[in-house]
């Protein structure tokens, strides 16, 4: 059975690190990942700050590049699904700027994202 929302963005934000994964829901595998834990990403951050909005934006940009290399930046035509409101609820309200920084990093680098949020999101317009 093929799922309609095949590729989904999953975020992990701790006090020290930010990780973004794109998961193929058909087989449960991570198809691309980026994290401030990685040496190359960590070295590009100012003063070793691995968990702020700038770090989140870099994680989004690196993930976008990796998706392009894999040929998945368009999610095989269906886009990559993300529910920003759900991610903000799970990560806590104080992390909303980091969540949006990752999403904007992906969008600005040509990744086709499908926002599965409610239409009443007053912070950001729906990107469809």
C-alpha positions as CSV (number, residue, x, y, z in Angstrom):
1,X,0.0,0.0,0.0
2,X,1.4,3.4,-1.0
3,X,0.7,6.3,1.4
4,X,-0.5,9.6,0.1
5,X,1.8,11.5,2.5
6,X,4.8,9.4,1.7
7,X,7.6,11.7,2.8
8,X,7.3,13.6,6.1
9,X,9.6,16.0,7.9
10,X,10.4,15.1,11.5
11,X,12.3,17.4,13.8
12,X,14.2,16.7,17.1
13,X,15.2,19.7,19.2
14,X,17.0,19.3,22.4
15,X,18.8,21.9,24.6
16,X,22.0,21.2,22.7
17,X,21.2,20.0,19.2
18,X,18.8,20.2,16.3
19,X,18.1,17.3,14.0
20,X,15.8,17.2,10.9
21,X,14.9,14.0,9.2
22,X,12.8,13.2,6.1
23,X,11.1,9.8,6.6
24,X,9.7,7.6,3.9
25,X,6.5,6.4,5.5
26,X,6.2,3.4,3.1
27,X,9.1,1.6,4.7
28,X,9.9,3.7,7.8
29,X,13.4,4.7,6.7
30,X,15.1,8.0,7.0
31,X,15.9,9.1,3.4
32,X,17.8,12.3,4.4
33,X,19.0,13.9,7.6
34,X,20.9,16.9,8.9
35,X,22.0,17.7,12.4
36,X,24.0,20.1,14.5
37,X,25.7,17.0,15.9
38,X,27.6,16.5,12.6
39,X,31.1,17.9,12.7
40,X,30.8,19.7,9.4
41,X,27.6,21.5,10.4
42,X,28.9,22.2,13.9
43,X,32.1,23.8,12.5
44,X,30.1,26.3,10.4
45,X,28.2,27.6,13.4
46,X,29.3,30.8,15.2
47,X,30.8,30.2,18.6
48,X,29.7,26.6,18.6
49,X,26.0,27.6,19.2
50,X,24.3,24.4,18.1
51,X,20.7,25.2,19.1
52,X,19.6,28.6,18.0
53,X,17.5,29.8,15.0
54,X,20.7,30.3,12.9
55,X,21.7,26.7,13.5
56,X,18.2,25.6,12.6
57,X,18.3,27.5,9.3
58,X,21.7,25.8,8.5
59,X,20.2,22.4,9.3
60,X,17.3,23.2,6.9
61,X,19.8,24.3,4.1
62,X,22.0,21.2,4.5
63,X,18.9,18.9,4.5
64,X,17.7,20.6,1.3
65,X,21.0,20.0,-0.4
66,X,21.0,16.3,0.6
67,X,17.4,15.9,-0.6
68,X,18.5,17.4,-4.0
69,X,21.4,15.0,-4.2
70,X,19.0,12.1,-3.6
71,X,16.5,13.5,-6.1
72,X,13.9,13.8,-3.4
73,X,13.6,17.6,-3.1
74,X,10.2,17.4,-4.8
75,X,9.1,14.3,-2.8
76,X,8.7,12.4,-6.0
77,X,6.1,14.9,-7.1
78,X,4.0,14.8,-4.0
79,X,6.1,17.1,-1.9
80,X,7.4,16.6,1.6
81,X,4.7,17.0,4.3
82,X,5.2,18.9,7.5
83,X,2.7,19.9,10.2
84,X,4.3,23.0,11.7
85,X,1.7,23.5,14.4
86,X,2.1,19.9,15.5
87,X,5.9,20.2,15.6
88,X,5.7,23.4,17.6
89,X,3.3,21.8,20.1
90,X,5.6,18.8,20.5
91,X,8.8,20.9,20.8
92,X,7.3,23.7,22.9
93,X,6.3,27.2,22.0
94,X,9.8,28.6,22.7
95,X,11.2,26.5,19.8
96,X,8.7,27.8,17.2
97,X,11.4,30.1,15.6
98,X,13.7,27.1,15.2
99,X,10.9,25.0,13.6
100,X,10.1,27.9,11.2
101,X,13.8,28.5,10.5
102,X,14.2,24.8,9.3
103,X,11.0,25.0,7.2
104,X,12.1,28.3,5.6
105,X,15.6,26.9,5.0
106,X,14.1,24.0,3.1
107,X,11.7,26.3,1.1
108,X,14.3,28.8,0.2
109,X,16.5,26.1,-1.2
110,X,13.8,24.7,-3.6
111,X,12.3,21.9,-1.6
112,X,8.6,21.3,-2.3
113,X,7.0,21.4,1.2
114,X,3.3,20.7,1.8
115,X,2.1,22.3,5.0
116,X,-0.5,20.2,6.7
117,X,-1.4,22.8,9.3
118,X,-4.8,24.3,10.0
119,X,-5.7,27.2,7.8
120,X,-5.9,29.6,10.8
121,X,-2.1,29.9,11.3
122,X,-1.7,33.7,11.7
123,X,2.1,33.6,12.0
124,X,2.9,32.5,8.5
125,X,1.0,32.1,5.3
126,X,0.3,28.7,4.0
127,X,3.1,27.9,1.5
128,X,1.2,25.6,-0.9
